[in-house]
Amino acid sequence: MLISTRGRYALRVMTDLAEHGNGELISMKTVAERQGISLKYMERILPALVSAGMIEGVSGKSGGYRLTRSPDKYRVGDILRLTESDLAPVSCLAENAAPCAHKSECRTLPLWCELNRRVNEYLDSVTLSDLMRADVQKG
């Protein structure tokens, strides 16, 4: 599993909105500048977050974006599944994957299933609030 730029940037955008929003609208340009993300790339990320109801977008001169709920209600796993579509470590475990012809005799399937479970469990245990804390362990 490799998290794409889209997934990493979506997390940065969501964390930025959580840290600086306080319920106020923040312009896409402001977030882009703070995060070092091009406006063109932001224009590809934000609509998906709006469509999923994770953020609210308001057009116009005083428009911008804001979270639709408190930071502790956003799980990192949900954000990544939205941007990455799937977090499965192998293709046979991907959502809507065709049934694997080797499933019944696959010796490695239990390994991949457990890895998939642990990755998703961990990502679902971390919230935007956790990412905002300065004491979160750094890798």
C-alpha positions, 0 to 999 in steps of 0.5 A: 500500500502506497498512499498517493500525493492526493491522500497525503495532501487531503490530510494536510488540507483537512488538518489545516482547516481543523487547526485554523478554521474555528468554524470560519471559512478559509480560502483555498488560496490561504490553505494552498499557501500554508501547505505548499500545495498548488492551487491547481492540485487543490482544485482536484482535492477539494471537490471530493471532500465537499461531495463526501460532506467532509467539508463545506465550500462557499463560493464568492469573494468572502467564500472558502472552505470549512469542516462540517463537524469537529476535528475529533469526528474525522477518522484518518482512515475515512479521509484516505479511503475517500482519496485512495479508494482502497487501502488494501495491501494486495489486489485480491483484497481490494474492494470489488476485486474479482474472486481469486482463483487461489483463495482456497489454497493461498498460504499468504492470504491470512497474512494479507488479511491481518495486515489489512485489518491492522492498517485500517484499524489503526487509521480509523483510530487516528482523528484530525484532533490527534494530528493537531496535537504536538505530542503525536508520535513522529515516525 
